[in-house]
Amino acid sequence: MVAAEVCEALGLATEPRTVTAGRRPVMEIVGVPHELIRWTARRSDQIAACLEDLEHEYIPPSTTTAS
């Protein structure tokens, strides 16, 4: 696993964290503040929302050509 090799090379450790009950836990680097983890999760949500907005605003080019 790449994450394990990187953590070993950098002297870091990982630990499982349950995000959704009944699902596999995610691995996180020990010592990363939960505020930072929450900030990055919110940022991902913001990016997804912007992408969705852009998809709704997209107007495909006309299929007819000028003669």
PDB file with one MODEL, atoms N, CA, C and O in Angstrom:
MODEL        1
ATOM      1  N   MET A   1       0.847  -1.181   0.000  1.00  0.00           N
ATOM      2  CA  MET A   1       0.000   0.000   0.000  1.00  0.00           C
ATOM      3  C   MET A   1       0.887   1.238   0.000  1.00  0.00           C
ATOM      4  O   MET A   1       1.806   1.347   0.812  1.00  0.00           O
ATOM      5  N   VAL A   2       0.619   2.152  -0.892  1.00  0.00           N
ATOM      6  CA  VAL A   2       1.433   3.344  -1.062  1.00  0.00           C
ATOM      7  C   VAL A   2       1.437   4.202   0.201  1.00  0.00           C
ATOM      8  O   VAL A   2       2.489   4.682   0.624  1.00  0.00           O
ATOM      9  N   ALA A   3       0.276   4.392   0.794  1.00  0.00           N
ATOM     10  CA  ALA A   3       0.189   5.233   1.991  1.00  0.00           C
ATOM     11  C   ALA A   3       1.073   4.698   3.105  1.00  0.00           C
ATOM     12  O   ALA A   3       1.730   5.472   3.801  1.00  0.00           O
ATOM     13  N   ALA A   4       1.095   3.381   3.282  1.00  0.00           N
ATOM     14  CA  ALA A   4       1.928   2.774   4.327  1.00  0.00           C
ATOM     15  C   ALA A   4       3.400   3.016   4.041  1.00  0.00           C
ATOM     16  O   ALA A   4       4.165   3.312   4.959  1.00  0.00           O
ATOM     17  N   GLU A   5       3.812   2.896   2.784  1.00  0.00           N
ATOM     18  CA  GLU A   5       5.215   3.123   2.423  1.00  0.00           C
ATOM     19  C   GLU A   5       5.610   4.583   2.627  1.00  0.00           C
ATOM     20  O   GLU A   5       6.700   4.868   3.122  1.00  0.00           O
ATOM     21  N   VAL A   6       4.735   5.504   2.250  1.00  0.00           N
ATOM     22  CA  VAL A   6       5.023   6.929   2.429  1.00  0.00           C
ATOM     23  C   VAL A   6       5.123   7.264   3.912  1.00  0.00           C
ATOM     24  O   VAL A   6       6.050   7.951   4.341  1.00  0.00           O
ATOM     25  N   CYS A   7       4.162   6.775   4.690  1.00  0.00           N
ATOM     26  CA  CYS A   7       4.187   7.035   6.135  1.00  0.00           C
ATOM     27  C   CYS A   7       5.449   6.463   6.774  1.00  0.00           C
ATOM     28  O   CYS A   7       6.062   7.105   7.626  1.00  0.00           O
ATOM     29  N   GLU A   8       5.830   5.271   6.367  1.00  0.00           N
ATOM     30  CA  GLU A   8       7.049   4.663   6.914  1.00  0.00           C
ATOM     31  C   GLU A   8       8.267   5.498   6.560  1.00  0.00           C
ATOM     32  O   GLU A   8       9.125   5.729   7.411  1.00  0.00           O
ATOM     33  N   ALA A   9       8.356   5.948   5.329  1.00  0.00           N
ATOM     34  CA  ALA A   9       9.495   6.747   4.888  1.00  0.00           C
ATOM     35  C   ALA A   9       9.569   8.092   5.612  1.00  0.00           C
ATOM     36  O   ALA A   9      10.659   8.613   5.848  1.00  0.00           O
ATOM     37  N   LEU A  10       8.417   8.649   5.960  1.00  0.00           N
ATOM     38  CA  LEU A  10       8.365   9.956   6.621  1.00  0.00           C
ATOM     39  C   LEU A  10       8.279   9.865   8.139  1.00  0.00           C
ATOM     40  O   LEU A  10       8.279  10.885   8.827  1.00  0.00           O
ATOM     41  N   GLY A  11       8.206   8.652   8.656  1.00  0.00           N
ATOM     42  CA  GLY A  11       8.104   8.483  10.096  1.00  0.00           C
ATOM     43  C   GLY A  11       6.735   8.829  10.653  1.00  0.00           C
ATOM     44  O   GLY A  11       6.623   9.288  11.789  1.00  0.00           O
ATOM     45  N   LEU A  12       5.696   8.613   9.863  1.00  0.00           N
ATOM     46  CA  LEU A  12       4.328   8.911  10.284  1.00  0.00           C
ATOM     47  C   LEU A  12       3.583   7.619  10.575  1.00  0.00           C
ATOM     48  O   LEU A  12       4.031   6.534  10.203  1.00  0.00           O
ATOM     49  N   ALA A  13       2.456   7.742  11.233  1.00  0.00           N
ATOM     50  CA  ALA A  13       1.607   6.581  11.518  1.00  0.00           C
ATOM     51  C   ALA A  13       0.183   6.901  11.071  1.00  0.00           C
ATOM     52  O   ALA A  13      -0.220   8.062  11.006  1.00  0.00           O
ATOM     53  N   THR A  14      -0.561   5.854  10.767  1.00  0.00           N
ATOM     54  CA  THR A  14      -1.969   6.022  10.396  1.00  0.00           C
ATOM     55  C   THR A  14      -2.837   5.312  11.417  1.00  0.00           C
ATOM     56  O   THR A  14      -2.386   4.427  12.144  1.00  0.00           O
ATOM     57  N   GLU A  15      -4.098   5.727  11.451  1.00  0.00           N
ATOM     58  CA  GLU A  15      -5.075   5.075  12.311  1.00  0.00           C
ATOM     59  C   GLU A  15      -6.419   5.085  11.606  1.00  0.00           C
ATOM     60  O   GLU A  15      -6.710   6.008  10.846  1.00  0.00           O
ATOM     61  N   PRO A  16      -7.248   4.066  11.846  1.00  0.00           N
ATOM     62  CA  PRO A  16      -8.567   4.039  11.208  1.00  0.00           C
ATOM     63  C   PRO A  16      -9.510   5.031  11.882  1.00  0.00           C
ATOM     64  O   PRO A  16      -9.449   5.246  13.092  1.00  0.00           O
ATOM     65  N   ARG A  17     -10.383   5.631  11.072  1.00  0.00           N
ATOM     66  CA  ARG A  17     -11.398   6.553  11.588  1.00  0.00           C
ATOM     67  C   ARG A  17     -12.717   6.192  10.923  1.00  0.00           C
ATOM     68  O   ARG A  17     -12.804   6.119   9.697  1.00  0.00           O
ATOM     69  N   THR A  18     -13.738   5.969  11.732  1.00  0.00           N
ATOM     70  CA  THR A  18     -15.059   5.638  11.205  1.00  0.00           C
ATOM     71  C   THR A  18     -15.741   6.919  10.733  1.00  0.00           C
ATOM     72  O   THR A  18     -15.919   7.863  11.502  1.00  0.00           O
ATOM     73  N   VAL A  19     -16.117   6.932   9.460  1.00  0.00           N
ATOM     74  CA  VAL A  19     -16.803   8.085   8.891  1.00  0.00           C
ATOM     75  C   VAL A  19     -18.300   7.816   8.839  1.00  0.00           C
ATOM     76  O   VAL A  19     -19.108   8.659   9.226  1.00  0.00           O
ATOM     77  N   THR A  20     -18.656   6.636   8.356  1.00  0.00           N
ATOM     78  CA  THR A  20     -20.053   6.246   8.235  1.00  0.00           C
ATOM     79  C   THR A  20     -20.247   4.901   8.932  1.00  0.00           C
ATOM     80  O   THR A  20     -19.568   3.925   8.611  1.00  0.00           O
ATOM     81  N   ALA A  21     -21.161   4.856   9.871  1.00  0.00           N
ATOM     82  CA  ALA A  21     -21.414   3.615  10.598  1.00  0.00           C
ATOM     83  C   ALA A  21     -21.755   2.486   9.626  1.00  0.00           C
ATOM     84  O   ALA A  21     -22.526   2.680   8.686  1.00  0.00           O
ATOM     85  N   GLY A  22     -21.184   1.319   9.855  1.00  0.00           N
ATOM     86  CA  GLY A  22     -21.452   0.163   9.017  1.00  0.00           C
ATOM     87  C   GLY A  22     -20.578   0.077   7.777  1.00  0.00           C
ATOM     88  O   GLY A  22     -20.661  -0.902   7.034  1.00  0.00           O
ATOM     89  N   ARG A  23     -19.743   1.082   7.539  1.00  0.00           N
ATOM     90  CA  ARG A  23     -18.847   1.072   6.379  1.00  0.00           C
ATOM     91  C   ARG A  23     -17.408   0.956   6.869  1.00  0.00           C
ATOM     92  O   ARG A  23     -17.113   1.184   8.042  1.00  0.00           O
ATOM     93  N   ARG A  24     -16.536   0.604   5.960  1.00  0.00           N
ATOM     94  CA  ARG A  24     -15.123   0.485   6.327  1.00  0.00           C
ATOM     95  C   ARG A  24     -14.594   1.820   6.819  1.00  0.00           C
ATOM     96  O   ARG A  24     -14.991   2.867   6.307  1.00  0.00           O
ATOM     97  N   PRO A  25     -13.708   1.802   7.801  1.00  0.00           N
ATOM     98  CA  PRO A  25     -13.119   3.071   8.260  1.00  0.00           C
ATOM     99  C   PRO A  25     -12.133   3.597   7.217  1.00  0.00           C
ATOM    100  O   PRO A  25     -11.632   2.840   6.386  1.00  0.00           O
ATOM    101  N   VAL A  26     -11.866   4.877   7.272  1.00  0.00           N
ATOM    102  CA  VAL A  26     -10.842   5.483   6.426  1.00  0.00           C
ATOM    103  C   VAL A  26      -9.571   5.593   7.260  1.00  0.00           C
ATOM    104  O   VAL A  26      -9.627   5.673   8.487  1.00  0.00           O
ATOM    105  N   MET A  27      -8.442   5.597   6.594  1.00  0.00           N
ATOM    106  CA  MET A  27      -7.178   5.737   7.299  1.00  0.00           C
ATOM    107  C   MET A  27      -6.787   7.210   7.297  1.00  0.00           C
ATOM    108  O   MET A  27      -6.878   7.888   6.274  1.00  0.00           O
ATOM    109  N   GLU A  28      -6.355   7.688   8.445  1.00  0.00           N
ATOM    110  CA  GLU A  28      -5.886   9.066   8.513  1.00  0.00           C
ATOM    111  C   GLU A  28      -4.537   9.091   9.199  1.00  0.00           C
ATOM    112  O   GLU A  28      -4.192   8.181   9.953  1.00  0.00           O
ATOM    113  N   ILE A  29      -3.782  10.131   8.935  1.00  0.00           N
ATOM    114  CA  ILE A  29      -2.460  10.273   9.539  1.00  0.00           C
ATOM    115  C   ILE A  29      -2.647  10.748  10.974  1.00  0.00           C
ATOM    116  O   ILE A  29      -3.353  11.722  11.234  1.00  0.00           O
ATOM    117  N   VAL A  30      -2.011  10.056  11.885  1.00  0.00           N
ATOM    118  CA  VAL A  30      -2.097  10.398  13.304  1.00  0.00           C
ATOM    119  C   VAL A  30      -1.538  11.806  13.505  1.00  0.00           C
ATOM    120  O   VAL A  30      -0.475  12.143  12.985  1.00  0.00           O
ATOM    121  N   GLY A  31      -2.265  12.615  14.259  1.00  0.00           N
ATOM    122  CA  GLY A  31      -1.799  13.950  14.594  1.00  0.00           C
ATOM    123  C   GLY A  31      -2.347  15.059  13.717  1.00  0.00           C
ATOM    124  O   GLY A  31      -2.151  16.233  14.030  1.00  0.00           O
ATOM    125  N   VAL A  32      -3.032  14.724  12.621  1.00  0.00           N
ATOM    126  CA  VAL A  32      -3.637  15.768  11.783  1.00  0.00           C
ATOM    127  C   VAL A  32      -4.895  16.240  12.500  1.00  0.00           C
ATOM    128  O   VAL A  32      -5.781  15.437  12.795  1.00  0.00           O
ATOM    129  N   PRO A  33      -4.979  17.525  12.778  1.00  0.00           N
ATOM    130  CA  PRO A  33      -6.146  18.029  13.511  1.00  0.00           C
ATOM    131  C   PRO A  33      -7.451  17.773  12.755  1.00  0.00           C
ATOM    132  O   PRO A  33      -7.512  17.887  11.531  1.00  0.00           O
ATOM    133  N   HIS A  34      -8.485  17.426  13.512  1.00  0.00           N
ATOM    134  CA  HIS A  34      -9.786  17.148  12.901  1.00  0.00           C
ATOM    135  C   HIS A  34     -10.367  18.390  12.219  1.00  0.00           C
ATOM    136  O   HIS A  34     -11.156  18.261  11.282  1.00  0.00           O
ATOM    137  N   GLU A  35      -9.990  19.587  12.674  1.00  0.00           N
ATOM    138  CA  GLU A  35     -10.446  20.816  12.027  1.00  0.00           C
ATOM    139  C   GLU A  35      -9.935  20.871  10.590  1.00  0.00           C
ATOM    140  O   GLU A  35     -10.661  21.296   9.691  1.00  0.00           O
ATOM    141  N   LEU A  36      -8.703  20.450  10.369  1.00  0.00           N
ATOM    142  CA  LEU A  36      -8.137  20.438   9.023  1.00  0.00           C
ATOM    143  C   LEU A  36      -8.832  19.395   8.154  1.00  0.00           C
ATOM    144  O   LEU A  36      -9.098  19.640   6.977  1.00  0.00           O
ATOM    145  N   ILE A  37      -9.122  18.247   8.725  1.00  0.00           N
ATOM    146  CA  ILE A  37      -9.828  17.200   7.979  1.00  0.00           C
ATOM    147  C   ILE A  37     -11.216  17.690   7.590  1.00  0.00           C
ATOM    148  O   ILE A  37     -11.643  17.493   6.453  1.00  0.00           O
ATOM    149  N   ARG A  38     -11.924  18.323   8.517  1.00  0.00           N
ATOM    150  CA  ARG A  38     -13.260  18.848   8.212  1.00  0.00           C
ATOM    151  C   ARG A  38     -13.194  19.947   7.156  1.00  0.00           C
ATOM    152  O   ARG A  38     -14.065  20.026   6.289  1.00  0.00           O
ATOM    153  N   TRP A  39     -12.155  20.807   7.224  1.00  0.00           N
ATOM    154  CA  TRP A  39     -12.005  21.879   6.243  1.00  0.00           C
ATOM    155  C   TRP A  39     -11.828  21.299   4.852  1.00  0.00           C
ATOM    156  O   TRP A  39     -12.456  21.776   3.906  1.00  0.00           O
ATOM    157  N   THR A  40     -10.989  20.281   4.704  1.00  0.00           N
ATOM    158  CA  THR A  40     -10.769  19.704   3.374  1.00  0.00           C
ATOM    159  C   THR A  40     -12.031  19.004   2.889  1.00  0.00           C
ATOM    160  O   THR A  40     -12.309  19.018   1.690  1.00  0.00           O
ATOM    161  N   ALA A  41     -12.798  18.395   3.775  1.00  0.00           N
ATOM    162  CA  ALA A  41     -14.041  17.739   3.374  1.00  0.00           C
ATOM    163  C   ALA A  41     -15.046  18.781   2.886  1.00  0.00           C
ATOM    164  O   ALA A  41     -15.729  18.560   1.886  1.00  0.00           O
ATOM    165  N   ARG A  42     -15.140  19.899   3.574  1.00  0.00           N
ATOM    166  CA  ARG A  42     -16.047  20.961   3.141  1.00  0.00           C
ATOM    167  C   ARG A  42     -15.599  21.524   1.803  1.00  0.00           C
ATOM    168  O   ARG A  42     -16.429  21.845   0.953  1.00  0.00           O
ATOM    169  N   ARG A  43     -14.290  21.645   1.612  1.00  0.00           N
ATOM    170  CA  ARG A  43     -13.769  22.191   0.354  1.00  0.00           C
ATOM    171  C   ARG A  43     -14.158  21.270  -0.805  1.00  0.00           C
ATOM    172  O   ARG A  43     -14.524  21.750  -1.878  1.00  0.00           O
ATOM    173  N   SER A  44     -14.083  19.970  -0.598  1.00  0.00           N
ATOM    174  CA  SER A  44     -14.487  19.023  -1.641  1.00  0.00           C
ATOM    175  C   SER A  44     -15.959  19.195  -1.979  1.00  0.00           C
ATOM    176  O   SER A  44     -16.340  19.135  -3.148  1.00  0.00           O
ATOM    177  N   ASP A  45     -16.786  19.409  -0.967  1.00  0.00           N
ATOM    178  CA  ASP A  45     -18.216  19.636  -1.195  1.00  0.00           C
ATOM    179  C   ASP A  45     -18.435  20.922  -2.001  1.00  0.00           C
ATOM    180  O   ASP A  45     -19.291  20.968  -2.884  1.00  0.00           O
ATOM    181  N   GLN A  46     -17.658  21.958  -1.691  1.00  0.00           N
ATOM    182  CA  GLN A  46     -17.786  23.223  -2.414  1.00  0.00           C
ATOM    183  C   GLN A  46     -17.387  23.057  -3.875  1.00  0.00           C
ATOM    184  O   GLN A  46     -18.047  23.603  -4.759  1.00  0.00           O
ATOM    185  N   ILE A  47     -16.325  22.317  -4.139  1.00  0.00           N
ATOM    186  CA  ILE A  47     -15.882  22.073  -5.511  1.00  0.00           C
ATOM    187  C   ILE A  47     -16.948  21.304  -6.273  1.00  0.00           C
ATOM    188  O   ILE A  47     -17.261  21.646  -7.414  1.00  0.00           O
ATOM    189  N   ALA A  48     -17.512  20.268  -5.656  1.00  0.00           N
ATOM    190  CA  ALA A  48     -18.558  19.475  -6.313  1.00  0.00           C
ATOM    191  C   ALA A  48     -19.763  20.346  -6.652  1.00  0.00           C
ATOM    192  O   ALA A  48     -20.338  20.206  -7.731  1.00  0.00           O
ATOM    193  N   ALA A  49     -20.150  21.236  -5.753  1.00  0.00           N
ATOM    194  CA  ALA A  49     -21.282  22.128  -6.003  1.00  0.00           C
ATOM    195  C   ALA A  49     -20.986  23.069  -7.163  1.00  0.00           C
ATOM    196  O   ALA A  49     -21.862  23.321  -7.991  1.00  0.00           O
ATOM    197  N   CYS A  50     -19.767  23.591  -7.236  1.00  0.00           N
ATOM    198  CA  CYS A  50     -19.401  24.485  -8.341  1.00  0.00           C
ATOM    199  C   CYS A  50     -19.426  23.737  -9.667  1.00  0.00           C
ATOM    200  O   CYS A  50     -19.904  24.267 -10.669  1.00  0.00           O
ATOM    201  N   LEU A  51     -18.920  22.522  -9.679  1.00  0.00           N
ATOM    202  CA  LEU A  51     -18.936  21.724 -10.905  1.00  0.00           C
ATOM    203  C   LEU A  51     -20.367  21.457 -11.358  1.00  0.00           C
ATOM    204  O   LEU A  51     -20.671  21.507 -12.550  1.00  0.00           O
ATOM    205  N   GLU A  52     -21.237  21.174 -10.402  1.00  0.00           N
ATOM    206  CA  GLU A  52     -22.639  20.940 -10.734  1.00  0.00           C
ATOM    207  C   GLU A  52     -23.265  22.199 -11.333  1.00  0.00           C
ATOM    208  O   GLU A  52     -24.010  22.117 -12.309  1.00  0.00           O
ATOM    209  N   ASP A  53     -22.966  23.358 -10.754  1.00  0.00           N
ATOM    210  CA  ASP A  53     -23.481  24.621 -11.288  1.00  0.00           C
ATOM    211  C   ASP A  53     -22.995  24.840 -12.716  1.00  0.00           C
ATOM    212  O   ASP A  53     -23.763  25.258 -13.582  1.00  0.00           O
ATOM    213  N   LEU A  54     -21.731  24.559 -12.953  1.00  0.00           N
ATOM    214  CA  LEU A  54     -21.178  24.743 -14.296  1.00  0.00           C
ATOM    215  C   LEU A  54     -21.843  23.819 -15.303  1.00  0.00           C
ATOM    216  O   LEU A  54     -22.089  24.212 -16.443  1.00  0.00           O
ATOM    217  N   GLU A  55     -22.134  22.600 -14.891  1.00  0.00           N
ATOM    218  CA  GLU A  55     -22.797  21.661 -15.793  1.00  0.00           C
ATOM    219  C   GLU A  55     -24.185  22.157 -16.170  1.00  0.00           C
ATOM    220  O   GLU A  55     -24.615  21.966 -17.307  1.00  0.00           O
ATOM    221  N   HIS A  56     -24.891  22.787 -15.243  1.00  0.00           N
ATOM    222  CA  HIS A  56     -26.235  23.292 -15.519  1.00  0.00           C
ATOM    223  C   HIS A  56     -26.194  24.539 -16.409  1.00  0.00           C
ATOM    224  O   HIS A  56     -27.149  24.816 -17.135  1.00  0.00           O
ATOM    225  N   GLU A  57     -25.101  25.281 -16.353  1.00  0.00           N
ATOM    226  CA  GLU A  57     -24.979  26.495 -17.150  1.00  0.00           C
ATOM    227  C   GLU A  57     -24.454  26.215 -18.553  1.00  0.00           C
ATOM    228  O   GLU A  57     -24.536  27.084 -19.421  1.00  0.00           O
ATOM    229  N   TYR A  58     -23.922  25.033 -18.791  1.00  0.00           N
ATOM    230  CA  TYR A  58     -23.325  24.698 -20.081  1.00  0.00           C
ATOM    231  C   TYR A  58     -24.383  24.653 -21.174  1.00  0.00           C
ATOM    232  O   TYR A  58     -25.409  23.989 -21.031  1.00  0.00           O
ATOM    233  N   ILE A  59     -24.125  25.360 -22.260  1.00  0.00           N
ATOM    234  CA  ILE A  59     -25.018  25.337 -23.411  1.00  0.00           C
ATOM    235  C   ILE A  59     -24.245  24.683 -24.549  1.00  0.00           C
ATOM    236  O   ILE A  59     -23.261  25.240 -25.036  1.00  0.00           O
ATOM    237  N   PRO A  60     -24.691  23.498 -24.973  1.00  0.00           N
ATOM    238  CA  PRO A  60     -23.954  22.819 -26.035  1.00  0.00           C
ATOM    239  C   PRO A  60     -24.014  23.606 -27.344  1.00  0.00           C
ATOM    240  O   PRO A  60     -24.981  24.324 -27.598  1.00  0.00           O
ATOM    241  N   PRO A  61     -22.984  23.468 -28.168  1.00  0.00           N
ATOM    242  CA  PRO A  61     -22.991  24.180 -29.449  1.00  0.00           C
ATOM    243  C   PRO A  61     -24.126  23.682 -30.339  1.00  0.00           C
ATOM    244  O   PRO A  61     -24.575  22.542 -30.223  1.00  0.00           O
ATOM    245  N   SER A  62     -24.564  24.540 -31.205  1.00  0.00           N
ATOM    246  CA  SER A  62     -25.654  24.180 -32.119  1.00  0.00           C
ATOM    247  C   SER A  62     -25.217  23.057 -33.037  1.00  0.00           C
ATOM    248  O   SER A  62     -24.066  22.993 -33.468  1.00  0.00           O
ATOM    249  N   THR A  63     -26.156  22.175 -33.328  1.00  0.00           N
ATOM    250  CA  THR A  63     -25.840  21.046 -34.220  1.00  0.00           C
ATOM    251  C   THR A  63     -26.009  21.433 -35.682  1.00  0.00           C
ATOM    252  O   THR A  63     -25.651  20.669 -36.578  1.00  0.00           O
ATOM    253  N   THR A  64     -26.554  22.616 -35.919  1.00  0.00           N
ATOM    254  CA  THR A  64     -26.700  23.082 -37.301  1.00  0.00           C
ATOM    255  C   THR A  64     -25.527  23.971 -37.649  1.00  0.00           C
ATOM    256  O   THR A  64     -24.962  24.633 -36.778  1.00  0.00           O
ATOM    257  N   THR A  65     -25.164  23.989 -38.908  1.00  0.00           N
ATOM    258  CA  THR A  65     -24.070  24.845 -39.349  1.00  0.00           C
ATOM    259  C   THR A  65     -24.600  25.897 -40.287  1.00  0.00           C
ATOM    260  O   THR A  65     -25.589  25.675 -40.986  1.00  0.00           O
ATOM    261  N   ALA A  66     -23.959  27.024 -40.306  1.00  0.00           N
ATOM    262  CA  ALA A  66     -24.378  28.111 -41.193  1.00  0.00           C
ATOM    263  C   ALA A  66     -23.997  27.753 -42.628  1.00  0.00           C
ATOM    264  O   ALA A  66     -22.934  27.182 -42.872  1.00  0.00           O
ATOM    265  N   SER A  67     -24.861  28.088 -43.563  1.00  0.00           N
ATOM    266  CA  SER A  67     -24.574  27.784 -44.968  1.00  0.00           C
ATOM    267  C   SER A  67     -24.140  29.003 -45.713  1.00  0.00           C
ATOM    268  O   SER A  67     -23.859  28.927 -46.909  1.00  0.00           O
TER     269      SER A  67
ENDMDL
END
